[in-house]
C-alpha cells in the first residue's frame, strides 16, 4: 500500500510539474533524450551490453537445460527453440530493441 501511495503521489507531482512546464519544456526534454540515445558512445555501450546479455543467456540456457532436462513442457521448449533459431538465422540486422546482433 505504501508503494502504491508513493507511486500515485509521484504521478500527481509529475503531472503538476509537467503542466506548469508546458509543451516547450516537454519538446526540449524530448530532443535531449533523442540526442542522448543517438550518441555513438551510448549506442556502443547498449550494443555491447546486449551482446554480453545474449552470451550470458546462452550459457544460462545450457546450464538450465542440463539440470532440467526433459521436464520442460513442450510449449516452452518450442518457444525457446523458435527464439534461438530466429537469433541464429539472422532475422534482420537488429533485435527487437533496434540494436545490432554483432
Secondary structure, DSSP 8 states (H G I E B T S, - for coil): -HHHHHHHHHHHHHHHHHHHHHHHHHHHHHHHHHHHHH-HHHHHHHHHHHHHHHHHHHHHHHHHHHHHGGGS-HHHHHHHHHHHHHHHTT-SSB-TTS-B--
